């Protein structure tokens, strides 16, 4: 007896409305330039007003003079962000071979940036500590509050010192085998030190000094242009974001658990070699 086969129902995934259009291909190339420019805007918006304020405070005797390592850090970080922007523009304009040659600079800039960052944190901390010991009584209370903030900020600096080179290492290791992971992880790694700029935007609502949750939400928001485009364009969350989240989350939990605790306030000065 003949049988009647069931109709084969195929459910096709709804195509991206932009798929295959010139506008989509242009956005695929230029969204990384947009993200690089966004990082630059964040850094300039955070550091320029703060730098002016720091110079004024140092001249007024309300804080120690700005150390040379701070200027070195500014130059190296600025160079890295300009490299990120130039690399994004090179890929957006199709100059892939030049992108690969220029990208070698990252193998120098990234280690230098990490080393300078590791030197900067204890330098700033020790200068504030020493300055607080000899400051006038009316200034000491403010300086003690500042040192407590530096204790907590040290938790985020340690996290940055571990995760930034780790994510950059993942990105650089993937540059030949997985271009999608490579370029996204470069930007996700760059988002890790963004709190240095974001926390200087005092007009932004934040949970500091009570907790670091607000700052971490801003880190997520700092990659919003790239993430939103990825989800809209590809209709999925790229593996780079899952890797970033899976590695970052345990470090976030450690920061939250130690933040503002007496044990950490006693431990941080010892780590910095004072107290």
HELIX and SHEET records of a PDB file:
HELIX    1   1 UNK A   22  UNK A   59  1                                  38    
HELIX    2   2 UNK A   68  UNK A   92  1                                  25    
HELIX    3   3 UNK A   96  UNK A  102  1                                   7    
HELIX    4   4 UNK A  103  UNK A  105  5                                   3    
HELIX    5   5 UNK A  106  UNK A  134  1                                  29    
HELIX    6   6 UNK A  137  UNK A  173  1                                  37    
HELIX    7   7 UNK A  179  UNK A  192  1                                  14    
HELIX    8   8 UNK A  195  UNK A  198  1                                   4    
HELIX    9   9 UNK A  213  UNK A  222  1                                  10    
HELIX   10  10 UNK A  224  UNK A  234  1                                  11    
HELIX   11  11 UNK A  239  UNK A  258  1                                  20    
HELIX   12  12 UNK A  262  UNK A  271  1                                  10    
END                                                                             
